[in-house]
Amino acid sequence: MAAAAVIVLVIVVALVVFVASLSVRLVQQYQRGVVFRFGRVLERIRQPGLQLIVPVADRMVRVSMQTTVIGVPAQGVITRDNVTLTVDAVVYYRVVDPVKVLVNVRDYPSAVLQVAQTALRSVIGKADLDTLLRDRDRINAELKAVIDAPTEKPWGLLIERVEVKDVSLPEGMKRSMSRQAEAERERRARVIAADGEFQASRRLADASRAMANTPGAYQLRLLQTVVDVAAEKNSTLVMPFPVELLRFFDRLAGGAGEQARPAGQTDRGPAEQAGRGPAEQATPVGPGLGPVTENVAAAAAEGDGRRPER
């Protein structure tokens, strides 16, 4: 009897351990448990830890709540301005409702991938090439909104982020864009150079007016230029002739001419010159002058208002 009792006890313990193994389920921290009892979903979502279920009647499915990353394969797309591109993207999503993920959609990772591919072609086809290359954030936001619409409420998924990874352009388009960028850089360089020349000309004009008002500044600038030229390794040095020296000689010659004029001789006006007779106008000028030379001398004297010296 004792042996039979021990055998029965062992069998009971084994059955208890077997039933306990069928009833206890472990849910990880990043998971949530959905229990199906005879095929129907229970409303209570099992949280992380050890969870008990009814053996045979219940079946628990664990759903990961972590963010999942899927890559969208490269898609051949035609933009709004008829440019053929190859675009790929990456989608970040996570589960927010485990029940909907299990009940409303089958193989939700594959479903999200298909929706992402169709949304990528739709959004890129509505945009032009410049917008795709320049305003990438707006394209990503539109992709997120298009993918999130059919997946959040019906499937219990949240699209956290969508990024366009690479945009492959045709070789002809790359060469055209390179030439366009080079022409734009050349245009900017010319505009900057023209602006610099305009500002330099204004500064030079201001400097010339300042030197015109101050003759000493012109002399200092002239000496500075001579020093700069002499600093170079030149065998020949060209010295500019001062303009003030020419003006000095001009004034000196004018003063000497005024002193050499006789005291009693004054300039005659046009009326006095008109009152002279032909005989006076034909008076010989200087010794040995012919008639033609005398007429030329008389005309020259009438032109500068002076009487030719006898």
Salt bridges, closest charged atoms under 4 A:
ASP58 OD1 - ARG37 NE 2.57
ASP128 OD2 - ARG80 NH2 3.63
ASP135 OD2 - ARG138 NE 3.31
GLU142 OE2 - ARG138 NH1 2.78
GLU160 OE2 - ARG94 NE 2.59
GLU163 OE2 - ARG161 NE 2.86
GLU171 OE2 - LYS174 NZ 3.89
GLU184 OE2 - ARG187 NH2 2.53
GLU184 OE2 - ARG188 NE 3.24
GLU186 OE2 - ARG190 NH2 2.84
ASP206 OD1 - ARG209 NH2 2.24
GLU258 OE2 - ARG261 NH2 3.87
ASP267 OD1 - ARG261 NH1 3.67
GLU272 OE2 - ARG268 NE 2.87
GLU280 OE2 - ARG268 NH1 3.75
GLU280 OE2 - ARG307 NH1 2.49
GLU302 OE2 - ARG276 NH2 3.50
